[in-house]
Amino acid sequence: MKVSEEMTRDVRVANPDETIQEAARVMAEMDVGALPVGDNDRLVGMITDRDIAIRAVAQGQGPTALVGDVMTRDVKYCFEDEDTDHIARNMADQQIRRIPVVNRDKRLVGILSLGDMAITEGLRPSGEALTGISRPGGRHTQTGDSEAQP
């Protein structure tokens, strides 16, 4: 299947200058755990509930901390016309559970999550991706990485 057939299209974009409290409020309203972060029509990061907990709250920052200070800057994305099997393998390799989806003009058009794939395709390819994502270690950590630095 193509990514465009499985992705979630209703996406709210956070701004790096918003507070993490505002981002968390939007996450709660939408019942999501992540928001893409855009600046001047450009995808510049992702903010997750985990980023807020680990990079902000655990470090003593309050609700007025800025999204841009705690977001993940190393944004992985996929194209809407790519095959989900290929994207699932990439998600497993990168150990990520959701990925922004862009069109060929690199405009954000949605988000693809393991849940989206599981609903549409069942255990394959989402189960295979989850196996890779769940392995210990990996490239992305929540603490001590240079990505979290402004």
C-alpha positions as a LaTeX table, in Angstrom:
\begin{tabular}{lrrr}
\hline
Residue & $x$ (\AA) & $y$ (\AA) & $z$ (\AA) \\
\hline
Met1 & 0.00 & 0.00 & 0.00 \\
Lys2 & 0.96 & 3.62 & $-0.43$ \\
Val3 & 1.57 & 5.88 & 2.56 \\
Ser4 & $-1.22$ & 8.21 & 1.39 \\
Glu5 & $-3.75$ & 5.38 & 1.86 \\
Glu6 & $-2.85$ & 4.85 & 5.52 \\
Met7 & $-1.63$ & 8.15 & 6.94 \\
Thr8 & $-3.55$ & 10.46 & 9.23 \\
Arg9 & $-4.31$ & 13.68 & 7.39 \\
Asp10 & $-5.61$ & 15.80 & 10.29 \\
Val11 & $-2.29$ & 17.22 & 11.49 \\
Arg12 & $-1.70$ & 20.24 & 13.71 \\
Val13 & 1.72 & 21.86 & 13.42 \\
Ala14 & 3.40 & 23.34 & 16.49 \\
Asn15 & 5.60 & 26.41 & 16.30 \\
Pro16 & 9.08 & 26.44 & 17.90 \\
Asp17 & 8.13 & 29.61 & 19.80 \\
Glu18 & 5.06 & 28.03 & 21.45 \\
Thr19 & 5.34 & 26.82 & 25.01 \\
Ile20 & 5.41 & 23.14 & 25.80 \\
Gln21 & 2.19 & 23.70 & 27.76 \\
Glu22 & 0.48 & 24.86 & 24.54 \\
Ala23 & 1.87 & 21.86 & 22.65 \\
Ala24 & 0.75 & 19.48 & 25.41 \\
Arg25 & $-2.73$ & 21.02 & 25.38 \\
Val26 & $-3.01$ & 20.43 & 21.62 \\
Met27 & $-1.78$ & 16.85 & 22.06 \\
Ala28 & $-4.45$ & 16.28 & 24.70 \\
Glu29 & $-7.21$ & 17.80 & 22.54 \\
Met30 & $-6.21$ & 15.71 & 19.54 \\
Asp31 & $-5.38$ & 12.60 & 21.59 \\
Val32 & $-1.92$ & 12.30 & 20.02 \\
Gly33 & 1.57 & 11.91 & 21.41 \\
Ala34 & 3.48 & 13.95 & 18.84 \\
Leu35 & 3.26 & 17.09 & 16.76 \\
Pro36 & 5.38 & 18.16 & 13.81 \\
Val37 & 7.07 & 21.52 & 14.38 \\
Gly38 & 7.08 & 24.03 & 11.54 \\
Asp39 & 8.71 & 27.39 & 11.07 \\
Asn40 & 7.99 & 29.59 & 8.03 \\
Asp41 & 6.34 & 26.73 & 6.12 \\
Arg42 & 9.30 & 24.42 & 6.84 \\
Leu43 & 9.33 & 21.23 & 8.90 \\
Val44 & 12.02 & 21.82 & 11.55 \\
Gly45 & 11.34 & 19.17 & 14.18 \\
Met46 & 8.95 & 16.96 & 16.08 \\
Ile47 & 7.78 & 17.38 & 19.66 \\
Thr48 & 6.52 & 14.35 & 21.54 \\
Asp49 & 5.00 & 13.85 & 24.94 \\
Arg50 & 8.22 & 12.02 & 25.78 \\
Asp51 & 10.32 & 15.03 & 24.71 \\
Ile52 & 8.29 & 17.17 & 27.09 \\
Ala53 & 8.70 & 14.70 & 29.96 \\
Ile54 & 12.40 & 13.88 & 29.48 \\
Arg55 & 13.91 & 16.99 & 27.92 \\
Ala56 & 11.86 & 19.56 & 29.80 \\
Val57 & 10.17 & 18.41 & 33.00 \\
Ala58 & 12.94 & 15.99 & 34.07 \\
Gln59 & 15.46 & 18.79 & 33.51 \\
Gly60 & 13.54 & 21.20 & 35.74 \\
Gln61 & 11.93 & 23.25 & 32.99 \\
Gly62 & 8.38 & 24.44 & 33.51 \\
Pro63 & 5.36 & 24.80 & 31.26 \\
Thr64 & 6.73 & 28.01 & 29.72 \\
Ala65 & 9.72 & 26.22 & 28.16 \\
Leu66 & 9.68 & 26.60 & 24.39 \\
Val67 & 8.92 & 23.80 & 21.94 \\
Gly68 & 12.05 & 24.73 & 19.98 \\
Asp69 & 14.24 & 24.08 & 23.03 \\
Val70 & 13.05 & 20.51 & 23.64 \\
Met71 & 11.90 & 19.22 & 20.24 \\
Thr72 & 13.71 & 16.57 & 18.24 \\
Arg73 & 15.52 & 18.40 & 15.48 \\
Asp74 & 16.61 & 15.39 & 13.42 \\
Val75 & 13.35 & 14.99 & 11.50 \\
Lys76 & 12.84 & 11.82 & 9.51 \\
Tyr77 & 10.05 & 12.01 & 6.96 \\
Cys78 & 8.61 & 10.03 & 4.10 \\
Phe79 & 6.77 & 10.83 & 0.90 \\
Glu80 & 3.06 & 10.19 & 0.46 \\
Asp81 & 3.64 & 8.07 & $-2.66$ \\
Glu82 & 6.09 & 5.65 & $-1.04$ \\
Asp83 & 5.26 & 2.04 & $-0.23$ \\
Thr84 & 4.39 & 1.30 & 3.41 \\
Asp85 & 6.52 & $-1.87$ & 3.50 \\
His86 & 9.58 & 0.24 & 2.69 \\
Ile87 & 8.62 & 2.91 & 5.23 \\
Ala88 & 7.98 & 0.29 & 7.94 \\
Arg89 & 11.51 & $-1.07$ & 7.45 \\
Asn90 & 12.90 & 2.47 & 7.67 \\
Met91 & 10.90 & 3.14 & 10.85 \\
Ala92 & 12.31 & $-0.06$ & 12.37 \\
Asp93 & 15.87 & 0.90 & 11.40 \\
Gln94 & 15.45 & 4.43 & 12.79 \\
Gln95 & 13.49 & 3.17 & 15.84 \\
Ile96 & 10.63 & 5.62 & 15.36 \\
Arg97 & 6.90 & 4.94 & 15.82 \\
Arg98 & 5.53 & 7.78 & 13.70 \\
Ile99 & 6.82 & 9.78 & 10.78 \\
Pro100 & 5.72 & 13.02 & 9.09 \\
Val101 & 4.49 & 12.59 & 5.52 \\
Val102 & 5.28 & 15.17 & 2.85 \\
Asn103 & 4.36 & 15.51 & $-0.79$ \\
Arg104 & 7.02 & 15.85 & $-3.50$ \\
Asp105 & 7.02 & 19.63 & $-2.93$ \\
Lys106 & 8.03 & 18.78 & 0.66 \\
Arg107 & 4.81 & 20.18 & 2.13 \\
Leu108 & 3.46 & 18.37 & 5.17 \\
Val109 & 0.35 & 16.35 & 4.25 \\
Gly110 & 0.02 & 13.93 & 7.17 \\
Ile111 & 1.60 & 11.61 & 9.70 \\
Leu112 & 2.03 & 7.86 & 9.43 \\
Ser113 & 2.13 & 5.85 & 12.65 \\
Leu114 & 2.51 & 2.18 & 13.44 \\
Gly115 & $-1.11$ & 2.34 & 14.59 \\
Asp116 & $-2.22$ & 3.59 & 11.17 \\
Met117 & $-0.47$ & 0.66 & 9.51 \\
Ala118 & $-1.80$ & $-1.86$ & 12.03 \\
Ile119 & $-5.39$ & $-0.74$ & 11.47 \\
Thr120 & $-5.08$ & $-0.99$ & 7.71 \\
Glu121 & $-2.69$ & $-3.90$ & 7.20 \\
Gly122 & $-2.70$ & $-5.84$ & 10.46 \\
Leu123 & 0.49 & $-7.22$ & 11.97 \\
Arg124 & 2.51 & $-6.97$ & 8.81 \\
Pro125 & 4.35 & $-4.57$ & 8.29 \\
Ser126 & 3.63 & $-2.81$ & 11.61 \\
Gly127 & 4.60 & $-5.82$ & 13.73 \\
Glu128 & 7.90 & $-6.16$ & 11.94 \\
Ala129 & 8.58 & $-2.45$ & 12.42 \\
Leu130 & 7.71 & $-2.65$ & 16.12 \\
Thr131 & 10.18 & $-5.52$ & 16.55 \\
Gly132 & 12.97 & $-3.34$ & 15.16 \\
Ile133 & 11.86 & $-0.27$ & 17.08 \\
Ser134 & 11.74 & $-2.14$ & 20.38 \\
Arg135 & 15.30 & $-3.48$ & 20.29 \\
Pro136 & 17.53 & $-2.00$ & 23.01 \\
Gly137 & 19.77 & 0.93 & 22.17 \\
Gly138 & 19.65 & 2.65 & 18.83 \\
Arg139 & 20.40 & 6.00 & 17.30 \\
His140 & 17.86 & 8.09 & 19.16 \\
Thr141 & 18.05 & 8.78 & 22.86 \\
Gln142 & 16.10 & 11.23 & 24.93 \\
Thr143 & 18.94 & 12.38 & 27.14 \\
Gly144 & 22.46 & 13.45 & 26.45 \\
Asp145 & 22.07 & 13.94 & 22.70 \\
Ser146 & 23.14 & 16.99 & 20.77 \\
Glu147 & 19.76 & 17.23 & 19.02 \\
Ala148 & 18.17 & 18.77 & 22.09 \\
Gln149 & 20.56 & 21.69 & 22.12 \\
Pro150 & 19.28 & 25.01 & 20.73 \\
\hline
\end{tabular}
